[in-house]
Amino acid sequence: MNELDYPTPLDREIKLDPSRVIMSKTDSRGIIEYANDYFMEISGYEEYELMGQPHNIIRHPDMPKVIFKVLWERINKGENIHALVKNLAKDGRFYWVLTNFETKYDTDGNIVSHYARRKAAPSNVIYQIEKLYKTLRAIEERQSPETAERYFEGLLEEKGITYDEFILNLLGVNENSLISYFVDSSTEMGKNTITAKKKGLLKRMFT
């Protein structure tokens, strides 16, 4: 095998531990203020490299712009959103995550920060979402982001569902089950809330 036969970094996936949580905190503009150890371990960045940087430092070029438009529109309203996102590590490898968000406000009701929890996404769901994302990226590149957004809206309207419902349907779970998946089992709260239902969710999603 010569060097051309080896996969490039962009072709290499980092497999996440489904029991661990990638956590980060940004200000209202998406500037990183905190990242937990697993975030740094997977992304390959040190704390000093992440703090003060826009969160899109880990954005993978395969991700459609329209998905992030939907995501930021939702969290800037203080709403949670479950998205499937392909991220880019510092060394060029990639990893797929499911997202969960919590918004913090000041005493005047203004958004001051977003807490994001991310966990491993099952491979069968990744395979299905990749096809849609490739279509959206192709439309963005050959037409425009606005055209891709209209296509995406039309697709969801045809199915009569939201993006969240689309993701939940792919996963085969409901909203409450998916939220329980994001509980950090390394904390006392996590240990107390892990139930047979959650274990069943992991089994359904990753087998």
Secondary structure, 3 states (H helix, E strand, C coil): CCHHHCCCHHHCECCCCCCCCEEEEEECCCEEEEECHHHHHHHCCCHHHHCCCEHHHHECCCCCHHHHHHHHHHHCCCCCCCCEEEEECCCCCEEEEEEEEEEEECCCCCEEEEEEEEEECCHHHHHHHHHHHHHHHHHHHHCCHHHHHHHHHHHHHHHCCCHHHHHHHHHCCCHHHHHHHCCCCCCHHHHHHCCHHHHHHHHHHHC
